[in-house]
Amino acid sequence: MKVLIPSPLRSYTAGQRWVEAEGHTLGAVLDDLDRRYAGIRFRMIDEQETMRRHIRFFVNGAQTFDLALPLRDSDELTIVQALSGG
């Protein structure tokens, strides 16, 4: 499936905006991304296996918080990282 990587995480993907990943659930896709781009998953998922506060996942445009969400190869995953500052 196609995965849109946010700008702050593109250092893991050698600057690639769109990458490919495989998996039957959102969690499995993130695991596959980590196999392809070591360390990227930890920037999105914490030690308790929960999504980090500043990360959002959208599957085909719909936001999800469910790592067990079933996915199809034809789905499109968009990862959004919120910017913070003051």
PDB file of N, CA, C and O in Angstrom:
ATOM      1  N   MET A   1       0.826  -1.172   0.000  1.00  0.00           N
ATOM      2  CA  MET A   1       0.000   0.000   0.000  1.00  0.00           C
ATOM      3  C   MET A   1       0.875   1.241   0.000  1.00  0.00           C
ATOM      4  O   MET A   1       2.040   1.197   0.396  1.00  0.00           O
ATOM      5  N   LYS A   2       0.309   2.331  -0.442  1.00  0.00           N
ATOM      6  CA  LYS A   2       1.030   3.595  -0.463  1.00  0.00           C
ATOM      7  C   LYS A   2       0.913   4.264   0.898  1.00  0.00           C
ATOM      8  O   LYS A   2      -0.160   4.305   1.500  1.00  0.00           O
ATOM      9  N   VAL A   3       2.047   4.791   1.373  1.00  0.00           N
ATOM     10  CA  VAL A   3       2.091   5.466   2.671  1.00  0.00           C
ATOM     11  C   VAL A   3       2.734   6.831   2.479  1.00  0.00           C
ATOM     12  O   VAL A   3       3.845   6.941   1.959  1.00  0.00           O
ATOM     13  N   LEU A   4       2.026   7.868   2.905  1.00  0.00           N
ATOM     14  CA  LEU A   4       2.553   9.234   2.856  1.00  0.00           C
ATOM     15  C   LEU A   4       3.273   9.512   4.167  1.00  0.00           C
ATOM     16  O   LEU A   4       2.678   9.440   5.242  1.00  0.00           O
ATOM     17  N   ILE A   5       4.551   9.829   4.068  1.00  0.00           N
ATOM     18  CA  ILE A   5       5.400  10.082   5.235  1.00  0.00           C
ATOM     19  C   ILE A   5       5.473  11.599   5.472  1.00  0.00           C
ATOM     20  O   ILE A   5       5.728  12.360   4.538  1.00  0.00           O
ATOM     21  N   PRO A   6       5.250  12.038   6.722  1.00  0.00           N
ATOM     22  CA  PRO A   6       5.341  13.482   6.996  1.00  0.00           C
ATOM     23  C   PRO A   6       6.785  13.969   6.907  1.00  0.00           C
ATOM     24  O   PRO A   6       7.722  13.196   7.105  1.00  0.00           O
ATOM     25  N   SER A   7       6.954  15.226   6.616  1.00  0.00           N
ATOM     26  CA  SER A   7       8.288  15.818   6.448  1.00  0.00           C
ATOM     27  C   SER A   7       9.248  15.510   7.595  1.00  0.00           C
ATOM     28  O   SER A   7      10.397  15.157   7.328  1.00  0.00           O
ATOM     29  N   PRO A   8       8.830  15.628   8.874  1.00  0.00           N
ATOM     30  CA  PRO A   8       9.788  15.375   9.957  1.00  0.00           C
ATOM     31  C   PRO A   8      10.314  13.936  10.019  1.00  0.00           C
ATOM     32  O   PRO A   8      11.338  13.691  10.657  1.00  0.00           O
ATOM     33  N   LEU A   9       9.645  12.990   9.379  1.00  0.00           N
ATOM     34  CA  LEU A   9      10.081  11.592   9.405  1.00  0.00           C
ATOM     35  C   LEU A   9      10.756  11.153   8.110  1.00  0.00           C
ATOM     36  O   LEU A   9      11.157   9.995   7.988  1.00  0.00           O
ATOM     37  N   ARG A  10      10.885  12.041   7.162  1.00  0.00           N
ATOM     38  CA  ARG A  10      11.462  11.652   5.865  1.00  0.00           C
ATOM     39  C   ARG A  10      12.956  11.384   5.930  1.00  0.00           C
ATOM     40  O   ARG A  10      13.516  10.827   4.986  1.00  0.00           O
ATOM     41  N   SER A  11      13.610  11.759   7.009  1.00  0.00           N
ATOM     42  CA  SER A  11      15.025  11.406   7.143  1.00  0.00           C
ATOM     43  C   SER A  11      15.178   9.887   7.234  1.00  0.00           C
ATOM     44  O   SER A  11      16.226   9.346   6.880  1.00  0.00           O
ATOM     45  N   TYR A  12      14.144   9.203   7.704  1.00  0.00           N
ATOM     46  CA  TYR A  12      14.171   7.737   7.778  1.00  0.00           C
ATOM     47  C   TYR A  12      13.998   7.105   6.405  1.00  0.00           C
ATOM     48  O   TYR A  12      14.483   5.998   6.167  1.00  0.00           O
ATOM     49  N   THR A  13      13.314   7.795   5.501  1.00  0.00           N
ATOM     50  CA  THR A  13      13.002   7.235   4.183  1.00  0.00           C
ATOM     51  C   THR A  13      13.852   7.849   3.080  1.00  0.00           C
ATOM     52  O   THR A  13      13.465   7.832   1.911  1.00  0.00           O
ATOM     53  N   ALA A  14      15.004   8.387   3.446  1.00  0.00           N
ATOM     54  CA  ALA A  14      15.914   9.029   2.486  1.00  0.00           C
ATOM     55  C   ALA A  14      15.205  10.120   1.689  1.00  0.00           C
ATOM     56  O   ALA A  14      15.447  10.298   0.495  1.00  0.00           O
ATOM     57  N   GLY A  15      14.326  10.844   2.378  1.00  0.00           N
ATOM     58  CA  GLY A  15      13.637  11.962   1.755  1.00  0.00           C
ATOM     59  C   GLY A  15      12.413  11.613   0.941  1.00  0.00           C
ATOM     60  O   GLY A  15      11.764  12.503   0.391  1.00  0.00           O
ATOM     61  N   GLN A  16      12.082  10.342   0.851  1.00  0.00           N
ATOM     62  CA  GLN A  16      10.922   9.938   0.046  1.00  0.00           C
ATOM     63  C   GLN A  16       9.628  10.362   0.731  1.00  0.00           C
ATOM     64  O   GLN A  16       9.435  10.126   1.924  1.00  0.00           O
ATOM     65  N   ARG A  17       8.761  10.978  -0.026  1.00  0.00           N
ATOM     66  CA  ARG A  17       7.455  11.404   0.477  1.00  0.00           C
ATOM     67  C   ARG A  17       6.482  10.237   0.519  1.00  0.00           C
ATOM     68  O   ARG A  17       5.775  10.051   1.510  1.00  0.00           O
ATOM     69  N   TRP A  18       6.442   9.454  -0.544  1.00  0.00           N
ATOM     70  CA  TRP A  18       5.582   8.274  -0.640  1.00  0.00           C
ATOM     71  C   TRP A  18       6.448   7.028  -0.611  1.00  0.00           C
ATOM     72  O   TRP A  18       7.459   6.951  -1.308  1.00  0.00           O
ATOM     73  N   VAL A  19       6.051   6.048   0.200  1.00  0.00           N
ATOM     74  CA  VAL A  19       6.741   4.764   0.262  1.00  0.00           C
ATOM     75  C   VAL A  19       5.696   3.652   0.181  1.00  0.00           C
ATOM     76  O   VAL A  19       4.497   3.900   0.308  1.00  0.00           O
ATOM     77  N   GLU A  20       6.161   2.447  -0.027  1.00  0.00           N
ATOM     78  CA  GLU A  20       5.298   1.272  -0.044  1.00  0.00           C
ATOM     79  C   GLU A  20       5.491   0.488   1.245  1.00  0.00           C
ATOM     80  O   GLU A  20       6.589   0.449   1.800  1.00  0.00           O
ATOM     81  N   ALA A  21       4.413  -0.139   1.720  1.00  0.00           N
ATOM     82  CA  ALA A  21       4.484  -1.013   2.891  1.00  0.00           C
ATOM     83  C   ALA A  21       3.406  -2.078   2.759  1.00  0.00           C
ATOM     84  O   ALA A  21       2.433  -1.916   2.022  1.00  0.00           O
ATOM     85  N   GLU A  22       3.602  -3.171   3.490  1.00  0.00           N
ATOM     86  CA  GLU A  22       2.656  -4.281   3.454  1.00  0.00           C
ATOM     87  C   GLU A  22       2.176  -4.590   4.857  1.00  0.00           C
ATOM     88  O   GLU A  22       2.874  -4.326   5.837  1.00  0.00           O
ATOM     89  N   GLY A  23       0.970  -5.155   4.949  1.00  0.00           N
ATOM     90  CA  GLY A  23       0.422  -5.585   6.236  1.00  0.00           C
ATOM     91  C   GLY A  23      -1.087  -5.635   6.164  1.00  0.00           C
ATOM     92  O   GLY A  23      -1.712  -4.905   5.395  1.00  0.00           O
ATOM     93  N   HIS A  24      -1.670  -6.512   6.982  1.00  0.00           N
ATOM     94  CA  HIS A  24      -3.126  -6.664   6.982  1.00  0.00           C
ATOM     95  C   HIS A  24      -3.817  -5.817   8.045  1.00  0.00           C
ATOM     96  O   HIS A  24      -5.045  -5.753   8.096  1.00  0.00           O
ATOM     97  N   THR A  25      -3.011  -5.159   8.902  1.00  0.00           N
ATOM     98  CA  THR A  25      -3.540  -4.232   9.900  1.00  0.00           C
ATOM     99  C   THR A  25      -2.645  -3.000   9.923  1.00  0.00           C
ATOM    100  O   THR A  25      -1.539  -3.013   9.382  1.00  0.00           O
ATOM    101  N   LEU A  26      -3.128  -1.947  10.548  1.00  0.00           N
ATOM    102  CA  LEU A  26      -2.310  -0.738  10.666  1.00  0.00           C
ATOM    103  C   LEU A  26      -1.022  -1.043  11.419  1.00  0.00           C
ATOM    104  O   LEU A  26       0.048  -0.580  11.024  1.00  0.00           O
ATOM    105  N   GLY A  27      -1.110  -1.815  12.499  1.00  0.00           N
ATOM    106  CA  GLY A  27       0.082  -2.174  13.257  1.00  0.00           C
ATOM    107  C   GLY A  27       1.087  -2.948  12.417  1.00  0.00           C
ATOM    108  O   GLY A  27       2.292  -2.717  12.517  1.00  0.00           O
ATOM    109  N   ALA A  28       0.595  -3.868  11.589  1.00  0.00           N
ATOM    110  CA  ALA A  28       1.487  -4.663  10.729  1.00  0.00           C
ATOM    111  C   ALA A  28       2.158  -3.785   9.674  1.00  0.00           C
ATOM    112  O   ALA A  28       3.320  -4.006   9.333  1.00  0.00           O
ATOM    113  N   VAL A  29       1.439  -2.801   9.162  1.00  0.00           N
ATOM    114  CA  VAL A  29       2.038  -1.877   8.187  1.00  0.00           C
ATOM    115  C   VAL A  29       3.142  -1.069   8.857  1.00  0.00           C
ATOM    116  O   VAL A  29       4.196  -0.849   8.260  1.00  0.00           O
ATOM    117  N   LEU A  30       2.913  -0.628  10.084  1.00  0.00           N
ATOM    118  CA  LEU A  30       3.941   0.128  10.799  1.00  0.00           C
ATOM    119  C   LEU A  30       5.153  -0.756  11.090  1.00  0.00           C
ATOM    120  O   LEU A  30       6.291  -0.290  11.029  1.00  0.00           O
ATOM    121  N   ASP A  31       4.913  -2.023  11.405  1.00  0.00           N
ATOM    122  CA  ASP A  31       6.028  -2.964  11.596  1.00  0.00           C
ATOM    123  C   ASP A  31       6.830  -3.116  10.304  1.00  0.00           C
ATOM    124  O   ASP A  31       8.060  -3.139  10.330  1.00  0.00           O
ATOM    125  N   ASP A  32       6.126  -3.220   9.173  1.00  0.00           N
ATOM    126  CA  ASP A  32       6.812  -3.356   7.892  1.00  0.00           C
ATOM    127  C   ASP A  32       7.607  -2.093   7.564  1.00  0.00           C
ATOM    128  O   ASP A  32       8.724  -2.175   7.052  1.00  0.00           O
ATOM    129  N   LEU A  33       7.037  -0.938   7.856  1.00  0.00           N
ATOM    130  CA  LEU A  33       7.777   0.309   7.648  1.00  0.00           C
ATOM    131  C   LEU A  33       9.066   0.303   8.471  1.00  0.00           C
ATOM    132  O   LEU A  33      10.110   0.756   8.002  1.00  0.00           O
ATOM    133  N   ASP A  34       8.987  -0.213   9.697  1.00  0.00           N
ATOM    134  CA  ASP A  34      10.174  -0.249  10.555  1.00  0.00           C
ATOM    135  C   ASP A  34      11.217  -1.233  10.039  1.00  0.00           C
ATOM    136  O   ASP A  34      12.416  -1.011  10.213  1.00  0.00           O
ATOM    137  N   ARG A  35      10.778  -2.309   9.412  1.00  0.00           N
ATOM    138  CA  ARG A  35      11.743  -3.236   8.796  1.00  0.00           C
ATOM    139  C   ARG A  35      12.451  -2.570   7.623  1.00  0.00           C
ATOM    140  O   ARG A  35      13.645  -2.773   7.405  1.00  0.00           O
ATOM    141  N   ARG A  36      11.703  -1.780   6.878  1.00  0.00           N
ATOM    142  CA  ARG A  36      12.276  -1.105   5.702  1.00  0.00           C
ATOM    143  C   ARG A  36      13.078   0.136   6.092  1.00  0.00           C
ATOM    144  O   ARG A  36      14.091   0.450   5.466  1.00  0.00           O
ATOM    145  N   TYR A  37      12.618   0.837   7.129  1.00  0.00           N
ATOM    146  CA  TYR A  37      13.217   2.114   7.556  1.00  0.00           C
ATOM    147  C   TYR A  37      13.409   2.062   9.076  1.00  0.00           C
ATOM    148  O   TYR A  37      12.581   2.570   9.832  1.00  0.00           O
ATOM    149  N   ALA A  38      14.479   1.459   9.497  1.00  0.00           N
ATOM    150  CA  ALA A  38      14.735   1.187  10.921  1.00  0.00           C
ATOM    151  C   ALA A  38      14.565   2.431  11.791  1.00  0.00           C
ATOM    152  O   ALA A  38      15.118   3.493  11.505  1.00  0.00           O
ATOM    153  N   GLY A  39      13.784   2.270  12.858  1.00  0.00           N
ATOM    154  CA  GLY A  39      13.593   3.331  13.832  1.00  0.00           C
ATOM    155  C   GLY A  39      12.379   4.194  13.629  1.00  0.00           C
ATOM    156  O   GLY A  39      12.010   4.944  14.533  1.00  0.00           O
ATOM    157  N   ILE A  40      11.732   4.121  12.466  1.00  0.00           N
ATOM    158  CA  ILE A  40      10.613   5.022  12.173  1.00  0.00           C
ATOM    159  C   ILE A  40       9.400   4.728  13.055  1.00  0.00           C
ATOM    160  O   ILE A  40       8.690   5.651  13.455  1.00  0.00           O
ATOM    161  N   ARG A  41       9.157   3.450  13.363  1.00  0.00           N
ATOM    162  CA  ARG A  41       7.965   3.087  14.147  1.00  0.00           C
ATOM    163  C   ARG A  41       8.015   3.719  15.537  1.00  0.00           C
ATOM    164  O   ARG A  41       6.995   4.198  16.032  1.00  0.00           O
ATOM    165  N   PHE A  42       9.180   3.726  16.166  1.00  0.00           N
ATOM    166  CA  PHE A  42       9.300   4.279  17.513  1.00  0.00           C
ATOM    167  C   PHE A  42       8.964   5.765  17.550  1.00  0.00           C
ATOM    168  O   PHE A  42       8.566   6.277  18.596  1.00  0.00           O
ATOM    169  N   ARG A  43       9.112   6.446  16.462  1.00  0.00           N
ATOM    170  CA  ARG A  43       8.741   7.872  16.397  1.00  0.00           C
ATOM    171  C   ARG A  43       7.223   8.061  16.365  1.00  0.00           C
ATOM    172  O   ARG A  43       6.725   9.165  16.588  1.00  0.00           O
ATOM    173  N   MET A  44       6.482   6.963  16.084  1.00  0.00           N
ATOM    174  CA  MET A  44       5.022   7.041  15.988  1.00  0.00           C
ATOM    175  C   MET A  44       4.297   6.296  17.103  1.00  0.00           C
ATOM    176  O   MET A  44       3.205   6.689  17.512  1.00  0.00           O
ATOM    177  N   ILE A  45       4.910   5.216  17.594  1.00  0.00           N
ATOM    178  CA  ILE A  45       4.298   4.345  18.599  1.00  0.00           C
ATOM    179  C   ILE A  45       5.244   4.261  19.801  1.00  0.00           C
ATOM    180  O   ILE A  45       6.446   4.050  19.639  1.00  0.00           O
ATOM    181  N   ASP A  46       4.689   4.427  21.009  1.00  0.00           N
ATOM    182  CA  ASP A  46       5.556   4.432  22.194  1.00  0.00           C
ATOM    183  C   ASP A  46       5.759   3.028  22.776  1.00  0.00           C
ATOM    184  O   ASP A  46       5.318   2.034  22.199  1.00  0.00           O
ATOM    185  N   GLU A  47       6.434   2.967  23.925  1.00  0.00           N
ATOM    186  CA  GLU A  47       6.773   1.695  24.566  1.00  0.00           C
ATOM    187  C   GLU A  47       5.550   0.927  25.037  1.00  0.00           C
ATOM    188  O   GLU A  47       5.622  -0.290  25.210  1.00  0.00           O
ATOM    189  N   GLN A  48       4.430   1.603  25.249  1.00  0.00           N
ATOM    190  CA  GLN A  48       3.193   0.960  25.679  1.00  0.00           C
ATOM    191  C   GLN A  48       2.308   0.561  24.494  1.00  0.00           C
ATOM    192  O   GLN A  48       1.147   0.191  24.664  1.00  0.00           O
ATOM    193  N   GLU A  49       2.880   0.645  23.302  1.00  0.00           N
ATOM    194  CA  GLU A  49       2.164   0.295  22.067  1.00  0.00           C
ATOM    195  C   GLU A  49       0.953   1.194  21.821  1.00  0.00           C
ATOM    196  O   GLU A  49      -0.068   0.746  21.300  1.00  0.00           O
ATOM    197  N   THR A  50       1.078   2.464  22.200  1.00  0.00           N
ATOM    198  CA  THR A  50       0.040   3.436  21.907  1.00  0.00           C
ATOM    199  C   THR A  50       0.612   4.502  20.978  1.00  0.00           C
ATOM    200  O   THR A  50       1.816   4.753  20.948  1.00  0.00           O
ATOM    201  N   MET A  51      -0.275   5.107  20.237  1.00  0.00           N
ATOM    202  CA  MET A  51       0.137   6.145  19.288  1.00  0.00           C
ATOM    203  C   MET A  51       0.612   7.371  20.061  1.00  0.00           C
ATOM    204  O   MET A  51      -0.008   7.786  21.040  1.00  0.00           O
ATOM    205  N   ARG A  52       1.704   7.932  19.611  1.00  0.00           N
ATOM    206  CA  ARG A  52       2.209   9.152  20.242  1.00  0.00           C
ATOM    207  C   ARG A  52       1.220  10.294  20.011  1.00  0.00           C
ATOM    208  O   ARG A  52       0.543  10.347  18.984  1.00  0.00           O
ATOM    209  N   ARG A  53       1.149  11.201  20.976  1.00  0.00           N
ATOM    210  CA  ARG A  53       0.149  12.285  20.943  1.00  0.00           C
ATOM    211  C   ARG A  53       0.233  13.145  19.697  1.00  0.00           C
ATOM    212  O   ARG A  53      -0.788  13.657  19.239  1.00  0.00           O
ATOM    213  N   HIS A  54       1.404  13.317  19.145  1.00  0.00           N
ATOM    214  CA  HIS A  54       1.591  14.233  18.028  1.00  0.00           C
ATOM    215  C   HIS A  54       1.456  13.555  16.659  1.00  0.00           C
ATOM    216  O   HIS A  54       1.686  14.190  15.630  1.00  0.00           O
ATOM    217  N   ILE A  55       1.089  12.281  16.644  1.00  0.00           N
ATOM    218  CA  ILE A  55       0.958  11.541  15.385  1.00  0.00           C
ATOM    219  C   ILE A  55      -0.503  11.209  15.128  1.00  0.00           C
ATOM    220  O   ILE A  55      -1.233  10.836  16.046  1.00  0.00           O
ATOM    221  N   ARG A  56      -0.926  11.347  13.879  1.00  0.00           N
ATOM    222  CA  ARG A  56      -2.276  10.955  13.463  1.00  0.00           C
ATOM    223  C   ARG A  56      -2.159  10.072  12.233  1.00  0.00           C
ATOM    224  O   ARG A  56      -1.292  10.281  11.383  1.00  0.00           O
ATOM    225  N   PHE A  57      -3.040   9.082  12.147  1.00  0.00           N
ATOM    226  CA  PHE A  57      -3.089   8.163  11.019  1.00  0.00           C
ATOM    227  C   PHE A  57      -4.427   8.298  10.325  1.00  0.00           C
ATOM    228  O   PHE A  57      -5.476   8.331  10.968  1.00  0.00           O
ATOM    229  N   PHE A  58      -4.379   8.378   8.992  1.00  0.00           N
ATOM    230  CA  PHE A  58      -5.581   8.457   8.176  1.00  0.00           C
ATOM    231  C   PHE A  58      -5.521   7.357   7.120  1.00  0.00           C
ATOM    232  O   PHE A  58      -4.558   7.264   6.359  1.00  0.00           O
ATOM    233  N   VAL A  59      -6.553   6.533   7.085  1.00  0.00           N
ATOM    234  CA  VAL A  59      -6.653   5.480   6.077  1.00  0.00           C
ATOM    235  C   VAL A  59      -7.752   5.893   5.108  1.00  0.00           C
ATOM    236  O   VAL A  59      -8.918   6.021   5.480  1.00  0.00           O
ATOM    237  N   ASN A  60      -7.353   6.097   3.864  1.00  0.00           N
ATOM    238  CA  ASN A  60      -8.291   6.567   2.835  1.00  0.00           C
ATOM    239  C   ASN A  60      -9.025   7.823   3.284  1.00  0.00           C
ATOM    240  O   ASN A  60     -10.206   7.999   2.986  1.00  0.00           O
ATOM    241  N   GLY A  61      -8.326   8.691   3.998  1.00  0.00           N
ATOM    242  CA  GLY A  61      -8.877   9.970   4.421  1.00  0.00           C
ATOM    243  C   GLY A  61      -9.605   9.957   5.756  1.00  0.00           C
ATOM    244  O   GLY A  61      -9.972  11.020   6.255  1.00  0.00           O
ATOM    245  N   ALA A  62      -9.827   8.777   6.356  1.00  0.00           N
ATOM    246  CA  ALA A  62     -10.535   8.685   7.627  1.00  0.00           C
ATOM    247  C   ALA A  62      -9.535   8.443   8.756  1.00  0.00           C
ATOM    248  O   ALA A  62      -8.715   7.527   8.689  1.00  0.00           O
ATOM    249  N   GLN A  63      -9.615   9.277   9.793  1.00  0.00           N
ATOM    250  CA  GLN A  63      -8.686   9.139  10.911  1.00  0.00           C
ATOM    251  C   GLN A  63      -8.979   7.858  11.692  1.00  0.00           C
ATOM    252  O   GLN A  63     -10.135   7.471  11.861  1.00  0.00           O
ATOM    253  N   THR A  64      -7.922   7.213  12.160  1.00  0.00           N
ATOM    254  CA  THR A  64      -8.068   6.012  12.981  1.00  0.00           C
ATOM    255  C   THR A  64      -7.079   6.045  14.130  1.00  0.00           C
ATOM    256  O   THR A  64      -5.993   6.615  14.029  1.00  0.00           O
ATOM    257  N   PHE A  65      -7.487   5.412  15.232  1.00  0.00           N
ATOM    258  CA  PHE A  65      -6.627   5.253  16.400  1.00  0.00           C
ATOM    259  C   PHE A  65      -6.411   3.775  16.708  1.00  0.00           C
ATOM    260  O   PHE A  65      -5.854   3.430  17.750  1.00  0.00           O
ATOM    261  N   ASP A  66      -6.847   2.907  15.806  1.00  0.00           N
ATOM    262  CA  ASP A  66      -6.879   1.469  16.020  1.00  0.00           C
ATOM    263  C   ASP A  66      -5.745   0.766  15.279  1.00  0.00           C
ATOM    264  O   ASP A  66      -5.779   0.657  14.053  1.00  0.00           O
ATOM    265  N   LEU A  67      -4.740   0.290  16.017  1.00  0.00           N
ATOM    266  CA  LEU A  67      -3.626  -0.421  15.378  1.00  0.00           C
ATOM    267  C   LEU A  67      -4.064  -1.762  14.799  1.00  0.00           C
ATOM    268  O   LEU A  67      -3.373  -2.322  13.948  1.00  0.00           O
ATOM    269  N   ALA A  68      -5.217  -2.286  15.254  1.00  0.00           N
ATOM    270  CA  ALA A  68      -5.730  -3.562  14.746  1.00  0.00           C
ATOM    271  C   ALA A  68      -6.660  -3.371  13.542  1.00  0.00           C
ATOM    272  O   ALA A  68      -7.244  -4.337  13.052  1.00  0.00           O
ATOM    273  N   LEU A  69      -6.797  -2.139  13.068  1.00  0.00           N
ATOM    274  CA  LEU A  69      -7.680  -1.863  11.932  1.00  0.00           C
ATOM    275  C   LEU A  69      -7.251  -2.675  10.714  1.00  0.00           C
ATOM    276  O   LEU A  69      -6.104  -2.566  10.281  1.00  0.00           O
ATOM    277  N   PRO A  70      -8.149  -3.488  10.152  1.00  0.00           N
ATOM    278  CA  PRO A  70      -7.799  -4.257   8.949  1.00  0.00           C
ATOM    279  C   PRO A  70      -7.579  -3.331   7.751  1.00  0.00           C
ATOM    280  O   PRO A  70      -8.314  -2.362   7.557  1.00  0.00           O
ATOM    281  N   LEU A  71      -6.564  -3.642   6.959  1.00  0.00           N
ATOM    282  CA  LEU A  71      -6.242  -2.851   5.776  1.00  0.00           C
ATOM    283  C   LEU A  71      -6.159  -3.742   4.546  1.00  0.00           C
ATOM    284  O   LEU A  71      -5.908  -4.944   4.642  1.00  0.00           O
ATOM    285  N   ARG A  72      -6.376  -3.122   3.380  1.00  0.00           N
ATOM    286  CA  ARG A  72      -6.226  -3.807   2.096  1.00  0.00           C
ATOM    287  C   ARG A  72      -5.036  -3.210   1.364  1.00  0.00           C
ATOM    288  O   ARG A  72      -4.623  -2.083   1.640  1.00  0.00           O
ATOM    289  N   ASP A  73      -4.492  -3.976   0.431  1.00  0.00           N
ATOM    290  CA  ASP A  73      -3.352  -3.490  -0.355  1.00  0.00           C
ATOM    291  C   ASP A  73      -3.673  -2.213  -1.109  1.00  0.00           C
ATOM    292  O   ASP A  73      -2.783  -1.409  -1.385  1.00  0.00           O
ATOM    293  N   SER A  74      -4.942  -2.023  -1.443  1.00  0.00           N
ATOM    294  CA  SER A  74      -5.356  -0.851  -2.217  1.00  0.00           C
ATOM    295  C   SER A  74      -5.583   0.384  -1.353  1.00  0.00           C
ATOM    296  O   SER A  74      -5.815   1.470  -1.885  1.00  0.00           O
ATOM    297  N   ASP A  75      -5.520   0.240  -0.028  1.00  0.00           N
ATOM    298  CA  ASP A  75      -5.713   1.388   0.866  1.00  0.00           C
ATOM    299  C   ASP A  75      -4.526   2.339   0.784  1.00  0.00           C
ATOM    300  O   ASP A  75      -3.440   1.978   0.329  1.00  0.00           O
ATOM    301  N   GLU A  76      -4.767   3.560   1.237  1.00  0.00           N
ATOM    302  CA  GLU A  76      -3.718   4.574   1.290  1.00  0.00           C
ATOM    303  C   GLU A  76      -3.622   5.083   2.715  1.00  0.00           C
ATOM    304  O   GLU A  76      -4.616   5.523   3.292  1.00  0.00           O
ATOM    305  N   LEU A  77      -2.433   5.025   3.278  1.00  0.00           N
ATOM    306  CA  LEU A  77      -2.193   5.479   4.645  1.00  0.00           C
ATOM    307  C   LEU A  77      -1.460   6.813   4.609  1.00  0.00           C
ATOM    308  O   LEU A  77      -0.425   6.953   3.957  1.00  0.00           O
ATOM    309  N   THR A  78      -2.011   7.785   5.316  1.00  0.00           N
ATOM    310  CA  THR A  78      -1.376   9.084   5.462  1.00  0.00           C
ATOM    311  C   THR A  78      -0.998   9.256   6.922  1.00  0.00           C
ATOM    312  O   THR A  78      -1.839   9.123   7.812  1.00  0.00           O
ATOM    313  N   ILE A  79       0.264   9.548   7.162  1.00  0.00           N
ATOM    314  CA  ILE A  79       0.750   9.790   8.517  1.00  0.00           C
ATOM    315  C   ILE A  79       0.972  11.287   8.647  1.00  0.00           C
ATOM    316  O   ILE A  79       1.648  11.901   7.822  1.00  0.00           O
ATOM    317  N   VAL A  80       0.392  11.868   9.696  1.00  0.00           N
ATOM    318  CA  VAL A  80       0.503  13.304   9.933  1.00  0.00           C
ATOM    319  C   VAL A  80       1.161  13.517  11.280  1.00  0.00           C
ATOM    320  O   VAL A  80       0.773  12.897  12.270  1.00  0.00           O
ATOM    321  N   GLN A  81       2.155  14.392  11.324  1.00  0.00           N
ATOM    322  CA  GLN A  81       2.820  14.730  12.569  1.00  0.00           C
ATOM    323  C   GLN A  81       2.527  16.188  12.871  1.00  0.00           C
ATOM    324  O   GLN A  81       2.831  17.080  12.079  1.00  0.00           O
ATOM    325  N   ALA A  82       1.927  16.412  14.037  1.00  0.00           N
ATOM    326  CA  ALA A  82       1.612  17.775  14.446  1.00  0.00           C
ATOM    327  C   ALA A  82       2.895  18.525  14.776  1.00  0.00           C
ATOM    328  O   ALA A  82       3.856  17.940  15.275  1.00  0.00           O
ATOM    329  N   LEU A  83       2.902  19.787  14.504  1.00  0.00           N
ATOM    330  CA  LEU A  83       4.026  20.641  14.852  1.00  0.00           C
ATOM    331  C   LEU A  83       3.704  21.344  16.158  1.00  0.00           C
ATOM    332  O   LEU A  83       2.558  21.729  16.389  1.00  0.00           O
ATOM    333  N   SER A  84       4.685  21.514  16.999  1.00  0.00           N
ATOM    334  CA  SER A  84       4.459  22.207  18.264  1.00  0.00           C
ATOM    335  C   SER A  84       5.471  23.340  18.384  1.00  0.00           C
ATOM    336  O   SER A  84       6.476  23.402  17.676  1.00  0.00           O
ATOM    337  N   GLY A  85       5.167  24.190  19.275  1.00  0.00           N
ATOM    338  CA  GLY A  85       6.048  25.323  19.482  1.00  0.00           C
ATOM    339  C   GLY A  85       5.290  26.445  20.156  1.00  0.00           C
ATOM    340  O   GLY A  85       4.129  26.281  20.532  1.00  0.00           O
ATOM    341  N   GLY A  86       5.919  27.545  20.304  1.00  0.00           N
ATOM    342  CA  GLY A  86       5.217  28.620  20.983  1.00  0.00           C
ATOM    343  C   GLY A  86       5.737  29.948  20.584  1.00  0.00           C
ATOM    344  O   GLY A  86       5.252  30.971  21.067  1.00  0.00           O
TER     345      GLY A  86
END
